[in-house]
């Protein structure tokens, strides 16, 4: 039984997600259970979806591919977050938004996650 509990715990990539609104911006604070390194996020402006790639030193017993929705408190802009892991590749997060947004991503100071700032895209 202990063995199975450890495997289930290893699947818990994300510790928690906190969402909040600050004026016209929506802030998403994603905290992982291990240190992570931001690799990329695309696209960055005028988008209704985003792919965020990162490096995390996962325990090597991750021998399969999986997709899992990430729970969070809904605000105005963020519609969904899914985590994808495919054996042999870095995991990534896929975000969907309720409107076209501009995106900024910053690593957390403790290197255990990301702070993502969303603002509605303004057509000029």
Phi, psi and omega in degrees: 000322179298321179302313181295323178297322178293320178295316178299320179295323179296331178289344181281076182295316184255130178285307177197164175232129178242131178240145178205164177246139179224093184067236179271359182256147171251132184246129179244120180251110182253123181244124180265165177277350178224159175300144180229157177235126178293129176255314181194162165213137185209143347286177184249339181224153174050057183223152175253006175206159179210144173249126179244115179261143182209161175252133175219137181276084182283150171304139187287001177279009176280082188261012182219168177265149177203160175227138181212133174291150180252124180285146178198163176278125184283136171247212185277317192264320185281123181263314182203157173226131174234139174259135179241135175225126177235128183308130179093355181232161173290145176291164174212162177249139177245123182249142170237143184238156181278348180209166176292130184231162168252144191231136170238137178236129176233142173289148174292151181300330180273004179060023180251023178165199185223151170247120183247126180249124180250141169221145180296135179290132178255119177290131182246000000 
